[in-house]
Amino acid sequence: MKFLLTSAGIKNRSIHNALVELLGKPIAEANALCIPTASYGSASSV
């Protein structure tokens, strides 16, 4: 099993390319499961 851990999802080209390389196929042809375990904190939520 392979994992790509990011702090903010697929937000830039280098992370996108890393995911495509990890999958070995286009993202559109992949099945994925996202399990969020944390969220961003902000001054308004404190």
CHARMM internal coordinates of N, CA and C (Angstrom, degrees):
IC EDIT
DIST 1 N 1 CA 1.4310
DIST 1 CA 1 C 1.5315
ANGL 1 N 1 CA 1 C 107.74
DIST 1 C 2 N 1.3307
ANGL 1 CA 1 C 2 N 115.41
DIHE 1 N 1 CA 1 C 2 N 139.56
DIST 2 N 2 CA 1.4548
ANGL 1 C 2 N 2 CA 121.37
DIHE 1 CA 1 C 2 N 2 CA -178.39
DIST 2 CA 2 C 1.5217
ANGL 2 N 2 CA 2 C 109.34
DIHE 1 C 2 N 2 CA 2 C -117.68
DIST 2 C 3 N 1.3287
ANGL 2 CA 2 C 3 N 115.65
DIHE 2 N 2 CA 2 C 3 N 146.40
DIST 3 N 3 CA 1.4578
ANGL 2 C 3 N 3 CA 121.35
DIHE 2 CA 2 C 3 N 3 CA 179.78
DIST 3 CA 3 C 1.5156
ANGL 3 N 3 CA 3 C 110.14
DIHE 2 C 3 N 3 CA 3 C -132.22
DIST 3 C 4 N 1.2993
ANGL 3 CA 3 C 4 N 116.06
DIHE 3 N 3 CA 3 C 4 N 144.51
DIST 4 N 4 CA 1.4591
ANGL 3 C 4 N 4 CA 122.56
DIHE 3 CA 3 C 4 N 4 CA 170.11
DIST 4 CA 4 C 1.5178
ANGL 4 N 4 CA 4 C 106.01
DIHE 3 C 4 N 4 CA 4 C -122.25
DIST 4 C 5 N 1.3253
ANGL 4 CA 4 C 5 N 116.22
DIHE 4 N 4 CA 4 C 5 N 110.82
DIST 5 N 5 CA 1.4572
ANGL 4 C 5 N 5 CA 120.96
DIHE 4 CA 4 C 5 N 5 CA -178.62
DIST 5 CA 5 C 1.5180
ANGL 5 N 5 CA 5 C 109.55
DIHE 4 C 5 N 5 CA 5 C -96.74
DIST 5 C 6 N 1.3023
ANGL 5 CA 5 C 6 N 116.49
DIHE 5 N 5 CA 5 C 6 N 127.60
DIST 6 N 6 CA 1.4630
ANGL 5 C 6 N 6 CA 121.31
DIHE 5 CA 5 C 6 N 6 CA 176.41
DIST 6 CA 6 C 1.5228
ANGL 6 N 6 CA 6 C 108.36
DIHE 5 C 6 N 6 CA 6 C -133.36
DIST 6 C 7 N 1.2970
ANGL 6 CA 6 C 7 N 116.20
DIHE 6 N 6 CA 6 C 7 N 157.28
DIST 7 N 7 CA 1.4557
ANGL 6 C 7 N 7 CA 119.30
DIHE 6 CA 6 C 7 N 7 CA 179.72
DIST 7 CA 7 C 1.5258
ANGL 7 N 7 CA 7 C 112.16
DIHE 6 C 7 N 7 CA 7 C -90.01
DIST 7 C 8 N 1.3270
ANGL 7 CA 7 C 8 N 117.68
DIHE 7 N 7 CA 7 C 8 N -15.73
DIST 8 N 8 CA 1.4669
ANGL 7 C 8 N 8 CA 119.51
DIHE 7 CA 7 C 8 N 8 CA -176.40
DIST 8 CA 8 C 1.5160
ANGL 8 N 8 CA 8 C 112.70
DIHE 7 C 8 N 8 CA 8 C -143.00
DIST 8 C 9 N 1.3135
ANGL 8 CA 8 C 9 N 117.76
DIHE 8 N 8 CA 8 C 9 N 25.64
DIST 9 N 9 CA 1.4566
ANGL 8 C 9 N 9 CA 119.80
DIHE 8 CA 8 C 9 N 9 CA 178.77
DIST 9 CA 9 C 1.5241
ANGL 9 N 9 CA 9 C 112.86
DIHE 8 C 9 N 9 CA 9 C 79.16
DIST 9 C 10 N 1.3221
ANGL 9 CA 9 C 10 N 115.89
DIHE 9 N 9 CA 9 C 10 N -157.99
DIST 10 N 10 CA 1.4645
ANGL 9 C 10 N 10 CA 122.31
DIHE 9 CA 9 C 10 N 10 CA -177.49
DIST 10 CA 10 C 1.5256
ANGL 10 N 10 CA 10 C 107.59
DIHE 9 C 10 N 10 CA 10 C -95.24
DIST 10 C 11 N 1.3257
ANGL 10 CA 10 C 11 N 116.02
DIHE 10 N 10 CA 10 C 11 N 83.22
DIST 11 N 11 CA 1.4638
ANGL 10 C 11 N 11 CA 121.11
DIHE 10 CA 10 C 11 N 11 CA -172.89
DIST 11 CA 11 C 1.5228
ANGL 11 N 11 CA 11 C 114.13
DIHE 10 C 11 N 11 CA 11 C -101.39
DIST 11 C 12 N 1.3186
ANGL 11 CA 11 C 12 N 118.80
DIHE 11 N 11 CA 11 C 12 N -14.53
DIST 12 N 12 CA 1.4620
ANGL 11 C 12 N 12 CA 118.78
DIHE 11 CA 11 C 12 N 12 CA -179.31
DIST 12 CA 12 C 1.5278
ANGL 12 N 12 CA 12 C 110.42
DIHE 11 C 12 N 12 CA 12 C -142.04
DIST 12 C 13 N 1.3139
ANGL 12 CA 12 C 13 N 115.82
DIHE 12 N 12 CA 12 C 13 N 169.04
DIST 13 N 13 CA 1.4696
ANGL 12 C 13 N 13 CA 122.32
DIHE 12 CA 12 C 13 N 13 CA -173.49
DIST 13 CA 13 C 1.5322
ANGL 13 N 13 CA 13 C 111.87
DIHE 12 C 13 N 13 CA 13 C -62.70
DIST 13 C 14 N 1.3234
ANGL 13 CA 13 C 14 N 119.33
DIHE 13 N 13 CA 13 C 14 N -38.28
DIST 14 N 14 CA 1.4622
ANGL 13 C 14 N 14 CA 119.94
DIHE 13 CA 13 C 14 N 14 CA -176.63
DIST 14 CA 14 C 1.5288
ANGL 14 N 14 CA 14 C 111.29
DIHE 13 C 14 N 14 CA 14 C -67.56
DIST 14 C 15 N 1.3277
ANGL 14 CA 14 C 15 N 117.57
DIHE 14 N 14 CA 14 C 15 N -38.14
DIST 15 N 15 CA 1.4661
ANGL 14 C 15 N 15 CA 120.07
DIHE 14 CA 14 C 15 N 15 CA 176.94
DIST 15 CA 15 C 1.5253
ANGL 15 N 15 CA 15 C 109.93
DIHE 14 C 15 N 15 CA 15 C -69.67
DIST 15 C 16 N 1.3295
ANGL 15 CA 15 C 16 N 117.25
DIHE 15 N 15 CA 15 C 16 N -40.40
DIST 16 N 16 CA 1.4627
ANGL 15 C 16 N 16 CA 121.69
DIHE 15 CA 15 C 16 N 16 CA 176.70
DIST 16 CA 16 C 1.5271
ANGL 16 N 16 CA 16 C 110.15
DIHE 15 C 16 N 16 CA 16 C -58.15
DIST 16 C 17 N 1.3284
ANGL 16 CA 16 C 17 N 116.91
DIHE 16 N 16 CA 16 C 17 N -47.62
DIST 17 N 17 CA 1.4652
ANGL 16 C 17 N 17 CA 120.99
DIHE 16 CA 16 C 17 N 17 CA 179.86
DIST 17 CA 17 C 1.5179
ANGL 17 N 17 CA 17 C 111.60
DIHE 16 C 17 N 17 CA 17 C -63.41
DIST 17 C 18 N 1.3222
ANGL 17 CA 17 C 18 N 117.69
DIHE 17 N 17 CA 17 C 18 N -38.36
DIST 18 N 18 CA 1.4702
ANGL 17 C 18 N 18 CA 120.96
DIHE 17 CA 17 C 18 N 18 CA 178.18
DIST 18 CA 18 C 1.5211
ANGL 18 N 18 CA 18 C 110.54
DIHE 17 C 18 N 18 CA 18 C -62.99
DIST 18 C 19 N 1.3296
ANGL 18 CA 18 C 19 N 117.17
DIHE 18 N 18 CA 18 C 19 N -39.37
DIST 19 N 19 CA 1.4608
ANGL 18 C 19 N 19 CA 120.76
DIHE 18 CA 18 C 19 N 19 CA 178.91
DIST 19 CA 19 C 1.5219
ANGL 19 N 19 CA 19 C 111.06
DIHE 18 C 19 N 19 CA 19 C -66.40
DIST 19 C 20 N 1.3279
ANGL 19 CA 19 C 20 N 117.14
DIHE 19 N 19 CA 19 C 20 N -44.52
DIST 20 N 20 CA 1.4736
ANGL 19 C 20 N 20 CA 120.44
DIHE 19 CA 19 C 20 N 20 CA 178.76
DIST 20 CA 20 C 1.5251
ANGL 20 N 20 CA 20 C 110.05
DIHE 19 C 20 N 20 CA 20 C -61.53
DIST 20 C 21 N 1.3248
ANGL 20 CA 20 C 21 N 117.35
DIHE 20 N 20 CA 20 C 21 N -41.58
DIST 21 N 21 CA 1.4699
ANGL 20 C 21 N 21 CA 120.64
DIHE 20 CA 20 C 21 N 21 CA 178.63
DIST 21 CA 21 C 1.5216
ANGL 21 N 21 CA 21 C 110.88
DIHE 20 C 21 N 21 CA 21 C -65.32
DIST 21 C 22 N 1.3063
ANGL 21 CA 21 C 22 N 117.48
DIHE 21 N 21 CA 21 C 22 N -40.78
DIST 22 N 22 CA 1.4581
ANGL 21 C 22 N 22 CA 121.98
DIHE 21 CA 21 C 22 N 22 CA 179.20
DIST 22 CA 22 C 1.5264
ANGL 22 N 22 CA 22 C 111.12
DIHE 21 C 22 N 22 CA 22 C -64.25
DIST 22 C 23 N 1.3340
ANGL 22 CA 22 C 23 N 116.54
DIHE 22 N 22 CA 22 C 23 N -41.74
DIST 23 N 23 CA 1.4688
ANGL 22 C 23 N 23 CA 121.23
DIHE 22 CA 22 C 23 N 23 CA -179.03
DIST 23 CA 23 C 1.5205
ANGL 23 N 23 CA 23 C 112.30
DIHE 22 C 23 N 23 CA 23 C -71.82
DIST 23 C 24 N 1.3270
ANGL 23 CA 23 C 24 N 116.15
DIHE 23 N 23 CA 23 C 24 N -35.21
DIST 24 N 24 CA 1.4536
ANGL 23 C 24 N 24 CA 119.62
DIHE 23 CA 23 C 24 N 24 CA -175.90
DIST 24 CA 24 C 1.5203
ANGL 24 N 24 CA 24 C 113.02
DIHE 23 C 24 N 24 CA 24 C 78.00
DIST 24 C 25 N 1.3249
ANGL 24 CA 24 C 25 N 117.45
DIHE 24 N 24 CA 24 C 25 N 13.25
DIST 25 N 25 CA 1.4675
ANGL 24 C 25 N 25 CA 123.10
DIHE 24 CA 24 C 25 N 25 CA 178.17
DIST 25 CA 25 C 1.5169
ANGL 25 N 25 CA 25 C 108.02
DIHE 24 C 25 N 25 CA 25 C -161.11
DIST 25 C 26 N 1.3305
ANGL 25 CA 25 C 26 N 117.76
DIHE 25 N 25 CA 25 C 26 N 166.63
DIST 26 N 26 CA 1.4689
ANGL 25 C 26 N 26 CA 120.19
DIHE 25 CA 25 C 26 N 26 CA 178.79
DIST 26 CA 26 C 1.5359
ANGL 26 N 26 CA 26 C 111.38
DIHE 25 C 26 N 26 CA 26 C -60.30
DIST 26 C 27 N 1.3050
ANGL 26 CA 26 C 27 N 116.27
DIHE 26 N 26 CA 26 C 27 N 148.51
DIST 27 N 27 CA 1.4651
ANGL 26 C 27 N 27 CA 120.97
DIHE 26 CA 26 C 27 N 27 CA -179.38
DIST 27 CA 27 C 1.5252
ANGL 27 N 27 CA 27 C 111.18
DIHE 26 C 27 N 27 CA 27 C -58.68
DIST 27 C 28 N 1.3184
ANGL 27 CA 27 C 28 N 117.59
DIHE 27 N 27 CA 27 C 28 N -36.32
DIST 28 N 28 CA 1.4691
ANGL 27 C 28 N 28 CA 121.60
DIHE 27 CA 27 C 28 N 28 CA -179.33
DIST 28 CA 28 C 1.5263
ANGL 28 N 28 CA 28 C 112.76
DIHE 27 C 28 N 28 CA 28 C -61.60
DIST 28 C 29 N 1.3190
ANGL 28 CA 28 C 29 N 117.73
DIHE 28 N 28 CA 28 C 29 N -22.69
DIST 29 N 29 CA 1.4654
ANGL 28 C 29 N 29 CA 121.77
DIHE 28 CA 28 C 29 N 29 CA -179.53
DIST 29 CA 29 C 1.5259
ANGL 29 N 29 CA 29 C 112.38
DIHE 28 C 29 N 29 CA 29 C -95.45
DIST 29 C 30 N 1.3137
ANGL 29 CA 29 C 30 N 117.34
DIHE 29 N 29 CA 29 C 30 N 4.86
DIST 30 N 30 CA 1.4616
ANGL 29 C 30 N 30 CA 121.03
DIHE 29 CA 29 C 30 N 30 CA -175.27
DIST 30 CA 30 C 1.5237
ANGL 30 N 30 CA 30 C 111.52
DIHE 29 C 30 N 30 CA 30 C -104.16
DIST 30 C 31 N 1.3111
ANGL 30 CA 30 C 31 N 115.48
DIHE 30 N 30 CA 30 C 31 N 155.43
DIST 31 N 31 CA 1.4590
ANGL 30 C 31 N 31 CA 122.92
DIHE 30 CA 30 C 31 N 31 CA 170.23
DIST 31 CA 31 C 1.5215
ANGL 31 N 31 CA 31 C 106.25
DIHE 30 C 31 N 31 CA 31 C -106.98
DIST 31 C 32 N 1.3101
ANGL 31 CA 31 C 32 N 116.81
DIHE 31 N 31 CA 31 C 32 N 139.09
DIST 32 N 32 CA 1.4595
ANGL 31 C 32 N 32 CA 119.28
DIHE 31 CA 31 C 32 N 32 CA -176.79
DIST 32 CA 32 C 1.5204
ANGL 32 N 32 CA 32 C 110.47
DIHE 31 C 32 N 32 CA 32 C -140.71
DIST 32 C 33 N 1.3051
ANGL 32 CA 32 C 33 N 114.77
DIHE 32 N 32 CA 32 C 33 N 155.74
DIST 33 N 33 CA 1.4485
ANGL 32 C 33 N 33 CA 122.47
DIHE 32 CA 32 C 33 N 33 CA 175.59
DIST 33 CA 33 C 1.5154
ANGL 33 N 33 CA 33 C 107.35
DIHE 32 C 33 N 33 CA 33 C -130.52
DIST 33 C 34 N 1.3005
ANGL 33 CA 33 C 34 N 116.72
DIHE 33 N 33 CA 33 C 34 N 127.39
DIST 34 N 34 CA 1.4622
ANGL 33 C 34 N 34 CA 122.16
DIHE 33 CA 33 C 34 N 34 CA 179.22
DIST 34 CA 34 C 1.5186
ANGL 34 N 34 CA 34 C 108.30
DIHE 33 C 34 N 34 CA 34 C -110.63
DIST 34 C 35 N 1.3132
ANGL 34 CA 34 C 35 N 116.30
DIHE 34 N 34 CA 34 C 35 N 124.66
DIST 35 N 35 CA 1.4558
ANGL 34 C 35 N 35 CA 120.70
DIHE 34 CA 34 C 35 N 35 CA 178.30
DIST 35 CA 35 C 1.5253
ANGL 35 N 35 CA 35 C 107.77
DIHE 34 C 35 N 35 CA 35 C -120.48
DIST 35 C 36 N 1.3247
ANGL 35 CA 35 C 36 N 117.57
DIHE 35 N 35 CA 35 C 36 N 94.65
DIST 36 N 36 CA 1.4640
ANGL 35 C 36 N 36 CA 119.14
DIHE 35 CA 35 C 36 N 36 CA 179.53
DIST 36 CA 36 C 1.5232
ANGL 36 N 36 CA 36 C 110.29
DIHE 35 C 36 N 36 CA 36 C -71.57
DIST 36 C 37 N 1.3212
ANGL 36 CA 36 C 37 N 115.63
DIHE 36 N 36 CA 36 C 37 N 135.88
DIST 37 N 37 CA 1.4671
ANGL 36 C 37 N 37 CA 119.62
DIHE 36 CA 36 C 37 N 37 CA -179.61
DIST 37 CA 37 C 1.5117
ANGL 37 N 37 CA 37 C 111.91
DIHE 36 C 37 N 37 CA 37 C -120.60
DIST 37 C 38 N 1.3308
ANGL 37 CA 37 C 38 N 116.82
DIHE 37 N 37 CA 37 C 38 N -2.14
DIST 38 N 38 CA 1.4556
ANGL 37 C 38 N 38 CA 120.00
DIHE 37 CA 37 C 38 N 38 CA 179.71
DIST 38 CA 38 C 1.5217
ANGL 38 N 38 CA 38 C 108.29
DIHE 37 C 38 N 38 CA 38 C -158.02
DIST 38 C 39 N 1.3067
ANGL 38 CA 38 C 39 N 116.04
DIHE 38 N 38 CA 38 C 39 N 172.35
DIST 39 N 39 CA 1.4528
ANGL 38 C 39 N 39 CA 119.80
DIHE 38 CA 38 C 39 N 39 CA 176.33
DIST 39 CA 39 C 1.5192
ANGL 39 N 39 CA 39 C 109.09
DIHE 38 C 39 N 39 CA 39 C -141.64
DIST 39 C 40 N 1.3178
ANGL 39 CA 39 C 40 N 114.86
DIHE 39 N 39 CA 39 C 40 N 164.69
DIST 40 N 40 CA 1.4491
ANGL 39 C 40 N 40 CA 119.44
DIHE 39 CA 39 C 40 N 40 CA 177.78
DIST 40 CA 40 C 1.5184
ANGL 40 N 40 CA 40 C 109.71
DIHE 39 C 40 N 40 CA 40 C -70.32
DIST 40 C 41 N 1.2911
ANGL 40 CA 40 C 41 N 115.25
DIHE 40 N 40 CA 40 C 41 N 139.59
DIST 41 N 41 CA 1.4575
ANGL 40 C 41 N 41 CA 119.63
DIHE 40 CA 40 C 41 N 41 CA 172.24
DIST 41 CA 41 C 1.5183
ANGL 41 N 41 CA 41 C 108.36
DIHE 40 C 41 N 41 CA 41 C -94.76
DIST 41 C 42 N 1.2818
ANGL 41 CA 41 C 42 N 117.35
DIHE 41 N 41 CA 41 C 42 N 151.12
DIST 42 N 42 CA 1.4544
ANGL 41 C 42 N 42 CA 120.09
DIHE 41 CA 41 C 42 N 42 CA 176.18
DIST 42 CA 42 C 1.5233
ANGL 42 N 42 CA 42 C 108.58
DIHE 41 C 42 N 42 CA 42 C -143.02
DIST 42 C 43 N 1.3060
ANGL 42 CA 42 C 43 N 115.81
DIHE 42 N 42 CA 42 C 43 N 161.86
DIST 43 N 43 CA 1.4540
ANGL 42 C 43 N 43 CA 120.27
DIHE 42 CA 42 C 43 N 43 CA -178.44
DIST 43 CA 43 C 1.5269
ANGL 43 N 43 CA 43 C 111.72
DIHE 42 C 43 N 43 CA 43 C -59.27
DIST 43 C 44 N 1.3203
ANGL 43 CA 43 C 44 N 117.00
DIHE 43 N 43 CA 43 C 44 N -32.81
DIST 44 N 44 CA 1.4630
ANGL 43 C 44 N 44 CA 119.83
DIHE 43 CA 43 C 44 N 44 CA -178.77
DIST 44 CA 44 C 1.5227
ANGL 44 N 44 CA 44 C 112.93
DIHE 43 C 44 N 44 CA 44 C -73.26
DIST 44 C 45 N 1.3477
ANGL 44 CA 44 C 45 N 117.63
DIHE 44 N 44 CA 44 C 45 N -18.39
DIST 45 N 45 CA 1.4556
ANGL 44 C 45 N 45 CA 119.98
DIHE 44 CA 44 C 45 N 45 CA -178.48
DIST 45 CA 45 C 1.5256
ANGL 45 N 45 CA 45 C 112.42
DIHE 44 C 45 N 45 CA 45 C -100.16
DIST 45 C 46 N 1.3212
ANGL 45 CA 45 C 46 N 116.74
DIHE 45 N 45 CA 45 C 46 N 2.05
DIST 46 N 46 CA 1.4609
ANGL 45 C 46 N 46 CA 120.29
DIHE 45 CA 45 C 46 N 46 CA -178.08
DIST 46 CA 46 C 1.4973
ANGL 46 N 46 CA 46 C 110.46
DIHE 45 C 46 N 46 CA 46 C -95.38
END
COOR INIT
IC SEED 1 N 1 CA 1 C
IC BUILD
